[in-house]
């Protein structure tokens, strides 16, 4: 069981798109937001201003999109964040870190790190499905160092 807390009244709870979906869709929560954190293509930290519950992401910029959600992840599990293939293919919006990992001890709002991989501005609107998540059981293991050579 994955419990989810809404930090914003307008946040949308994740949903499975079909009965056979392995991952749940995660939506942007931009209702009433003034600005979001971003990095330019020149790696400069900036803030992008939201306008009427949407934000425009310039080409090759990285941005943290709020979800308005806190995942209450059971100990021994993590939530894995993946890009949505349609959004990646059609708009060039991808999760910057390929696969995001939310650990069970992270109890803050979850943000989705998106990169506009296209050459044109892309718009994210409130409620837009921007990523997908999966609850994953962690394997216990030990790291063992093996020294070879001298």
Protein Blocks (a to p, Z undefined) as FASTA:
>chain_A
ZZdddfbfkbccdddfbfklmbdcddddfehiabdcdddfkopacddddeehiacddehi
acdddehiacdddehiacdddddfklmmmnopacfklpacddfklccdcddddddfbfbd
cdddehiafbdcddddddddddddddehZZ
